Amino acid sequence: MSAPGRLRIVGLGPGGAAWITPEASHLIANATDLVGYAPYLERLPPKQGQTRHQSGNRVEMERARHALRLVEDGRHVALVSCGDPGVFAMAAAVFEAIEEGEPGWRDIDVAVSPGISAMQAAAARTGAPLGHDFCAISLSDNRKPWSLVEQRLAAAATADFVIAVYNPASTARPRRIHDAIALLRGLKAASTPVVFARAVGRDDEHISIETLASADSARADMSTLIIVGSSETRVIPRVGATPFVYTPRGRPPDDGG
Amino acid sequence: MSAPGRLRIVGLGPGGAAWITPEASHLIANATDLVGYAPYLERLPPKQGQTRHQSGNRVEMERARHALRLVEDGRHVALVSCGDPGVFAMAAAVFEAIEEGEPGWRDIDVAVSPGISAMQAAAARTGAPLGHDFCAISLSDNRKPWSLVEQRLAAAATADFVIAVYNPASTARPRRIHDAIALLRGLKAASTPVVFARAVGRDDEHISIETLASADSARADMSTLIIVGSSETRVIPRVGATPFVYTPRGRPPDDGG
């Protein structure tokens, strides 16, 4: 029997190397095997003696099981994910594979290394729109009914959360962000600030600040993160520059915030 | 008139240096002045020629204005914050100070550098409890009525979001987490997994996995982040080890997650 392997589920953040934590870099550098969706692996410099296992982006469970089998063979695997692997990304798929898989998989040495998620990068670029209570909702309806997406959007709007929208569109379902914005228009003020943040941290980054009335859902592709403000979210106009967007917070940082 | 200064609002993450991004480290190293709550500044190595401006944790607006005035004097200021400055932290205070302050402050070169927030660290340590739709709610009621906290908790529970709870307690209001858990017990299954994550990434880190029925609100102090599962959140028991907690996600990562 070979020496025990281990699995590290590592977040690369949404963009360039400046947002990859030292922990993530260390885990990647010390892995014998890298597993991930091909475009994420391409962001990492090649390393002699390290094996790469690329996969498409629609085979998450298969990718997770492949990583777990490599660990059974004694490999030190870094499973790389964009953003934070714990937020709408690979970590949940791995734990689902462990729960459904062979009993021995529960004993595998597995740990998650967090990363900057797309909503945080989008917020940083525009000010502080996530400065107070917020929800993060995926519009993907592949494993949940669209009615549940609608229920969650309505609840978030009615209780006046800021809303971060992941997976606003896909090739198969380009119109779901359109439907989501239509729903929110019925529940929130037309002047509510809306941020469209595309490819944040990448060369083709594009930020656009709209209102719920002016928001053009055609702007949202599968690389776009959208933040819809609460009733308290404010826009600070500036001369010759993009306005700041922020949501005021409670005053004392009891947890050190 | 002096050369223009600049303000960078920098997140240190919740724990040790392994979670501080290269961008944050670079901005801190290149600042002429560091501004922040004393315990956060103490986490950073001293640097010759760099001036430190420490403050207490209940003077956020004052700290923000102090940083902006230093920038007016041509200083390159790093305003450091625990976690992600954009999530229940200093960034919103700065933009509030800019909006309420002198008109010239809107022209200041200001940018936010995101960090790992407490909920992400807590999630990483336990599995993937934030793997699907979630809300982040601060229990601080200093600038919002407690009735709004209750409304948001109830909306999040009814729409079956995972709930990340910030600021569960303070010296002044130790019982608010008790009240929040009592409210959630009336709306969610007793078996719902609850994570108490204290001081994640620090020497005194402590993680406890409970259910809504067993959750002991006395465990939560001002350094604790709490995650309350959705109806789909699952616990994977393990022999001789802490169980994993995860929330299954939709299958295809359209945004690359």
Interface residues (C-beta under 8 A of the other chain):
Chain A: G13 A17 A18 W19 I20 T21 P22 E23 H26 Y37 P39 Y40 N57 R58 E60 M61 S81 C82 G83 D84 P85 G86 V87 F88 A89 M90 A91 A92 A93 V94 F95 E96 I98 E99 R106 D107 V110 A111 V112 S113 P114 G115 I116 S117 A118 Q120 A121 A123 A124 R125 G127 A128 P129 L130 G131 H132 D133 F134 C135 A136 I137 S138 S140 D141 N142 R143 K144 L148 Q151 R152 A154 A155 A156 T158 A159 D160 F161 Y166 N167 P168 A169 S170 M222 S223 T224 L225 R234 I236 P237 R238 V239 A241 F244 Y246 T247 P248 R249 G250 R251 P252 P253 D254 D255 G256 G257
Chain B: G13 A17 A18 W19 I20 T21 P22 E23 H26 Y37 P39 Y40 N57 R58 E60 M61 S81 C82 G83 D84 P85 G86 V87 F88 A89 M90 A91 A92 A93 V94 F95 E96 I98 E99 R106 D107 V110 A111 V112 S113 P114 G115 I116 S117 A118 Q120 A121 A123 A124 R125 G127 A128 P129 L130 G131 H132 D133 F134 C135 A136 I137 S138 S140 D141 N142 R143 K144 L148 Q151 R152 A154 A155 A156 T158 A159 D160 F161 Y166 N167 P168 A169 S170 M222 S223 T224 L225 R234 I236 P237 R238 V239 A241 F244 Y246 T247 P248 R249 G250 R251 P252 P253 D254 D255 G256 G257
